[in-house]
Structure formats: C-alpha cells, structure tokens
Amino acid sequence: MTDISELPSAYKNAASMRRQIEHFGLAEIVDEVLPYGCIMAGDWEANAPWRKKRERREAEARRQ
C-alpha cells in the first residue's frame, strides 16, 4: 500500500513557503534546518542504499 505522505506531491517548496511567511507576516524566521539527507518509508534494514552499495563493493572485490 502506498503511503501518500511520502509522495513528492505531499511536500511544499521550502523557498515558496518562506516567501509567503515573510510576505504575509505569519512568523519571524530566525533559523532554518538544512538536512543532510533523508530515509524514506520502506524496509530500510533490507533495502538500505548504504548496505546495497557495500554489498556491491564486496561482491566486486570477491570477483577480483
């Protein structure tokens, strides 16, 4: 089943939201969060990108 909160359409453009907040005086922006990355919904233990990359490297090393 699809988690609709994880679809790209569920996210708003951050720059656009910031402009609207400033334009309408909705809040005083004092700081911002700049994420390094994100792990989306799913079976992260089985499908973790870092695990798949490591497994590919190890498989290539065994072939050599």
C-alpha positions in Angstrom: 0.0 0.0 0.0 1.3 3.4 -0.9 2.0 5.9 1.9 0.7 9.2 0.3 2.6 11.3 2.8 5.8 10.1 1.1 4.8 11.1 -2.4 6.7 14.1 -3.9 3.4 15.9 -4.2 3.0 15.9 -0.4 5.8 18.3 0.0 5.7 22.1 -0.4 8.5 24.1 -2.0 10.5 25.5 1.0 11.6 28.7 -0.7 8.0 29.4 -1.7 6.7 28.8 1.8 9.4 31.1 3.3 8.4 33.9 0.8 4.8 33.5 1.8 5.6 33.6 5.5 7.6 36.8 5.1 5.0 38.4 2.7 2.0 37.8 4.9 3.9 38.4 8.2 3.0 35.0 9.5 6.1 34.5 11.6 9.6 35.7 12.2 12.1 33.3 10.7 15.1 33.1 12.9 16.8 29.9 11.7 16.4 27.0 9.3 17.1 23.3 9.1 19.3 22.1 6.3 19.1 18.3 6.2 22.0 16.2 5.0 19.6 13.5 3.7 16.5 11.5 4.4 15.5 7.9 4.7 12.0 7.3 3.2 9.5 4.8 4.3 10.1 1.2 3.5 12.2 -1.7 4.7 15.3 0.2 5.5 17.0 -2.8 7.0 16.7 -4.8 3.8 16.9 -2.0 1.2 19.3 0.5 2.8 21.3 2.2 0.0 24.5 2.1 2.0 24.0 -1.6 2.6 23.4 -2.3 -1.1 26.5 -0.2 -2.1 28.6 -2.1 0.4 27.4 -5.4 -0.8 28.2 -4.5 -4.4 31.7 -3.4 -3.4 32.2 -6.7 -1.5 30.9 -8.7 -4.4 33.3 -6.9 -6.9 36.2 -7.5 -4.5 35.5 -11.2 -4.3 35.4 -11.4 -8.1 38.9 -9.9 -8.4 
